[in-house]
């Protein structure tokens, strides 16, 4: 058996890999820290919210620089 037979298909980015995992198994545990657990759906939602916040801050910064 080759390594390519064991590994899942490669994704172009880590975010796309996370999205694929969340679509395939949204309720599967993605992160565990002590007693705290986060499934793939929650992980993806958190990453998306963080990205949206960063984008919003970038837009505000660009507006400020244009004034």
BELCOR-V930622 format. One record per residue. SS is DSSP state (H for helix, E for strand, C for the rest). Layout:
ss=<SS/SS>
This chain:
ss=<C/C/H/H/H/H/C/C/C/C/C/C/C/H/H/H/H/H/H/H/H/H/H/H/C/C/C/C/E/E/E/E/E/C/C/E/E/E/E/H/H/H/H/H/H/H/H/H/H/H/H/H/H/H/H/H/H/H/H/H/H/H/H/H/H/H/C>
